[in-house]
Amino acid sequence: MAASYRPYEPDQVMLLPAAPQDWLPGGHLAHFINDTVDALDLKAFYARYEGGGSRNQPFHPAMSYERMKQAELELKAQIDALLARAKATDEAEVHEPELDLPAEIERREARLAAIRQARERLEQRQRDADLERGRSDDDDRRPRGPDGKPKGGRYKREFGVPENKAQENFTDPDSRIMKRAGGGFDPAYNAQTAVDEAAHIIVAAELDNAAPDANWLLPMIQAVGDNLGELPALGLADAGYRSEDNLKNAPIEVVVALGREGKQHAQVDARQYPHTAAMAAKLKTEEGQAAYRKRKWIAEPPNGWIKSVLGFRQFSLRGLHRVRAEWKLVCMALNLRRMAVLGAR
């Protein structure tokens, strides 16, 4: 009787889907991520993408106010020239190169509309800033006192007119032009993190489109309290978070630098800035110096890990709301990696 063998089919694909445990070692990061994601409430993510959404055609990320005005004139002239060519006779068109005039006109008109919108946003932002500093649209460029009378001098520009070097990002109007480390400027956002001393876990992450950090000290302390259920015992911050109001109103003990590390800061007037003067005195004590020295090795490593380990150096999304969510997602991804490493010890 002939032997019975199972059929040998080397081209057969897998009958069952591959399982992570069959391919990855037990301590692999993917297992930790898989278990953690299963425990997360992801309804907000699903709801955000259920409706889909449009995709915007990108423009160059920056153009100054002066260049916008120049580009408007140039584009108008180009559109007029193209319209004139479109009206030219057939005999004249024989001698012209092939050109899809309707498409060229449409492309330039779309570009012109984008420039106009960017210019209008800059002008509106400047009007708001001028109103906040006490100007009015009929001030004739003359500063006025509380009584409404001119007090000497003149404003450099008319009300609501931005500086020629003012810039706007066509791709992401919510971003702002900020100084780049090492020189130069980029359209950017200002990301904030609060880091736990013991495990280097990011316990609070926020983001906005204003370059100064000083407005974030108190909100970040509160964010830590909201996330952890209690306020930290001590907060450490660099000189960018320095302000008399911050030192006065901080709900916890803080150690905030008053200048760049290793450089002497200006003398503080204790009568006008009593809390800043008290901080200057604290930073001269051995205890204050020892506390502040911790800031660099607590706060800086997660920033380096985000850039070097995760490879995250620019945002994929556009708009303040979306970028803020992306930043928190990036911080969460770093936290998961960190927690997996700590759990394996």
C-alpha positions in Angstrom: 0.0 0.0 0.0 1.4 3.4 -1.0 2.3 5.8 1.8 0.1 8.8 2.4 1.8 12.2 2.4 0.6 15.7 3.1 0.8 17.9 0.0 3.9 20.0 -0.4 3.0 23.4 -1.8 6.0 25.8 -1.5 4.1 28.7 -3.1 1.3 28.6 -0.6 0.8 31.9 1.3 0.1 32.0 5.1 -3.3 30.5 6.1 -3.4 32.7 9.2 -2.2 36.3 9.8 1.2 36.7 11.3 1.1 37.3 15.1 3.6 39.7 16.8 4.6 37.1 19.3 5.8 34.8 16.5 8.2 37.4 15.1 9.3 39.6 17.9 11.1 38.8 21.2 9.2 39.1 24.4 10.6 42.4 25.5 10.2 44.2 22.2 8.7 47.7 22.3 5.9 46.7 19.9 4.4 44.5 22.6 4.3 47.3 25.1 2.8 49.7 22.6 0.2 47.1 21.5 -0.9 46.5 25.1 -0.9 50.3 25.9 -2.9 51.3 22.9 -5.5 48.7 23.7 -6.0 50.4 27.0 -6.4 53.9 25.6 -9.7 55.7 24.9 -9.4 56.6 21.2 -12.9 57.9 20.5 -11.6 61.4 19.9 -9.2 60.2 17.3 -11.8 58.2 15.5 -14.4 61.1 15.6 -11.8 63.5 14.1 -11.2 61.5 11.0 -14.7 60.0 10.3 -15.7 62.9 8.1 -12.5 63.0 6.1 -11.3 66.4 4.9 -9.8 68.4 2.1 -6.1 68.6 1.3 -4.7 72.0 0.6 -2.3 72.8 -2.2 0.8 74.1 -0.5 2.4 77.5 -1.1 5.9 78.7 -0.2 5.9 79.0 3.6 6.9 82.6 3.9 6.6 85.8 2.0 7.1 89.4 3.5 4.5 92.1 3.4 6.5 94.2 1.0 7.0 91.3 -1.3 3.3 90.5 -1.2 2.5 94.0 -2.5 5.1 93.6 -5.2 3.8 90.1 -6.1 0.3 91.4 -6.4 1.3 94.0 -8.9 3.4 91.5 -10.8 0.6 88.9 -10.9 -2.0 91.5 -12.0 0.3 92.6 -14.8 0.8 88.9 -15.8 -2.9 88.3 -15.8 -3.6 91.4 -17.9 -0.9 90.3 -20.4 -2.3 86.8 -20.6 -5.8 88.1 -21.1 -4.5 90.3 -23.9 -2.8 87.3 -25.5 -6.0 85.3 -25.2 -7.8 88.0 -27.2 -5.1 88.2 -29.9 -5.9 87.1 -33.4 -5.3 83.6 -34.8 -2.6 84.9 -37.0 -0.7 86.3 -34.1 -1.1 83.1 -32.1 0.6 81.1 -34.9 3.9 82.8 -33.9 3.5 82.3 -30.1 4.7 79.2 -28.2 2.1 76.6 -27.1 0.5 77.9 -23.8 -2.6 76.8 -22.0 -3.8 80.3 -21.4 -6.9 79.5 -19.3 -4.8 77.2 -17.0 -2.0 79.9 -16.7 -4.6 82.6 -15.8 -6.3 80.3 -13.3 -3.0 79.5 -11.6 -2.0 83.1 -11.3 -5.4 84.2 -10.1 -5.3 81.5 -7.4 -1.8 82.7 -6.3 -3.0 86.3 -6.3 -6.0 85.4 -4.1 -3.7 83.6 -1.7 -1.4 86.7 -1.5 -4.3 89.0 -0.9 -5.6 86.8 1.9 -2.2 86.7 3.5 -1.8 90.5 3.2 -5.2 91.0 4.8 -4.3 88.7 7.7 -1.1 90.7 8.3 -3.0 94.0 8.1 -5.7 92.8 10.5 -3.1 91.5 13.0 -1.4 94.9 12.8 -4.7 96.7 13.4 -5.4 94.6 16.4 -1.8 95.3 17.8 -2.2 99.0 17.2 -5.5 99.1 19.0 -4.0 97.2 21.9 -1.3 99.8 22.3 -3.8 102.6 22.3 -3.7 103.8 18.6 -6.8 104.7 16.5 -7.4 104.8 12.8 -7.6 108.6 12.9 -4.6 109.4 15.1 -2.6 111.0 12.2 0.4 108.9 13.3 0.7 111.1 16.5 0.9 109.4 19.9 -1.6 110.7 22.4 -1.8 110.7 26.2 -4.7 109.4 28.3 -6.4 112.8 27.8 -6.4 112.4 24.1 -3.9 115.2 23.4 -0.8 114.7 21.3 2.3 114.0 23.4 5.1 114.5 20.8 6.8 112.2 18.4 5.3 110.3 15.5 4.5 106.7 14.7 6.6 105.2 11.9 3.6 103.8 10.0 0.0 104.5 9.4 -2.5 102.8 11.6 -2.9 99.1 10.6 0.0 99.1 8.1 2.6 96.3 8.9 6.3 96.7 8.6 7.6 95.9 5.1 9.5 93.0 6.6 6.5 91.5 8.4 5.9 87.9 7.1 3.0 85.5 6.7 3.0 81.8 6.1 0.7 80.9 3.2 0.7 77.2 4.0 -0.1 77.6 7.7 -1.5 81.1 8.6 -1.6 80.1 12.3 2.2 79.8 12.5 4.5 82.8 13.2 7.9 83.8 12.1 10.3 83.0 14.9 14.1 83.2 15.4 15.9 79.9 14.7 18.6 78.6 17.0 21.9 79.4 15.3 20.6 82.3 13.2 17.8 82.9 10.7 14.0 82.8 11.0 11.4 80.1 10.2 7.6 79.9 10.3 7.2 78.0 13.6 5.3 77.2 16.8 6.4 77.4 20.4 6.3 74.0 22.1 6.4 73.5 25.8 7.0 70.5 28.0 7.1 69.8 31.8 9.4 66.9 32.7 9.4 64.6 35.7 12.7 64.5 37.6 12.7 60.8 38.5 11.9 59.2 35.2 12.2 61.9 32.5 8.5 61.4 31.6 6.8 64.4 30.0 3.9 65.2 32.4 2.5 68.2 30.5 2.8 69.3 26.9 1.4 72.5 25.4 2.0 74.6 22.3 1.1 78.0 20.9 2.2 80.5 18.2 3.7 83.2 20.4 7.5 83.2 20.7 7.9 84.4 24.3 8.0 81.6 27.0 7.1 83.9 29.9 3.4 83.5 29.4 3.7 79.7 29.9 5.2 79.3 33.3 1.9 79.5 35.3 -0.2 77.6 32.8 2.4 74.7 32.6 2.4 74.4 36.4 -1.4 74.2 36.3 -1.3 71.7 33.5 1.0 69.4 35.6 -1.5 69.7 38.4 -4.4 68.9 36.2 -2.7 65.8 34.6 -1.3 64.4 37.8 -3.9 65.4 40.3 -1.5 67.4 42.4 1.0 70.3 41.9 4.7 69.6 41.8 6.8 70.5 44.9 9.3 72.6 42.9 9.5 74.0 39.4 12.7 74.9 37.5 12.7 77.2 34.5 15.2 79.1 32.5 15.4 82.9 32.0 12.8 82.9 29.3 10.1 82.3 31.9 11.3 85.2 34.1 8.8 87.9 35.0 7.8 89.7 38.2 4.2 88.5 37.8 5.3 84.9 37.4 7.5 84.9 40.5 4.7 86.7 42.4 1.8 84.4 41.4 3.5 81.0 41.1 1.4 78.6 43.3 4.5 76.5 44.1 8.2 77.1 44.9 10.0 77.9 41.7 13.6 78.6 40.8 13.8 80.7 37.6 17.0 82.0 36.1 17.3 85.7 35.7 19.8 85.6 32.8 21.8 83.3 30.6 23.8 80.7 32.5 27.3 81.8 33.2 26.6 85.5 32.6 26.0 88.2 35.1 22.5 89.7 35.0 21.7 93.3 35.6 21.2 94.6 39.1 17.5 94.3 40.2 15.6 97.2 41.8 14.1 95.5 44.9 11.6 98.3 45.4 10.1 98.0 41.9 10.7 94.2 41.5 10.7 92.6 45.0 10.0 89.1 43.8 12.7 89.2 41.2 15.1 90.6 43.7 14.2 87.7 46.1 14.9 85.2 43.3 18.3 86.8 42.6 19.1 86.3 46.3 18.0 82.7 46.1 20.1 82.0 43.1 23.2 83.2 45.0 22.7 80.5 47.7 24.2 77.1 47.5 20.7 75.5 47.7 19.3 77.7 44.9 22.2 77.0 42.7 22.0 73.2 43.3 18.3 73.2 42.5 18.7 75.2 39.2 21.6 73.0 38.1 19.1 70.1 37.8 17.1 71.9 35.2 19.3 71.1 32.3 19.5 67.4 32.8 15.8 67.1 33.7 14.3 69.2 30.9 16.7 68.9 28.0 17.0 65.1 27.4 13.4 64.6 26.2 13.9 67.4 23.7 17.0 65.7 22.3 15.2 62.3 22.3 12.3 63.7 20.3 14.7 65.1 17.7 17.3 62.3 17.6 15.5 59.1 18.7 12.0 59.8 17.2 13.5 61.9 14.3 10.8 64.5 14.8 12.0 67.9 13.6 9.0 69.5 11.8 5.2 69.2 12.0 3.2 67.3 9.4 -0.1 69.1 10.1 -1.1 72.7 9.7 -3.2 75.0 12.0 -2.7 75.7 15.7 -5.4 73.2 16.8 -3.9 70.3 14.7 -0.3 71.1 15.5 -1.1 71.2 19.2 -2.6 67.8 19.0 0.4 66.5 16.9 2.8 67.8 19.5 1.0 66.0 22.3 1.0 62.8 20.3 4.7 63.1 19.7 5.3 63.6 23.5 3.1 60.6 24.2 5.1 58.5 21.8 8.3 59.4 23.6 6.7 58.6 26.9 5.7 55.2 25.7 9.2 54.4 24.7 10.5 55.7 28.0 8.0 53.7 30.0 8.8 50.5 28.0 12.5 51.0 28.9 11.9 51.6 32.5 9.5 48.7 32.7 12.1 46.3 31.3 14.6 47.1 34.1 
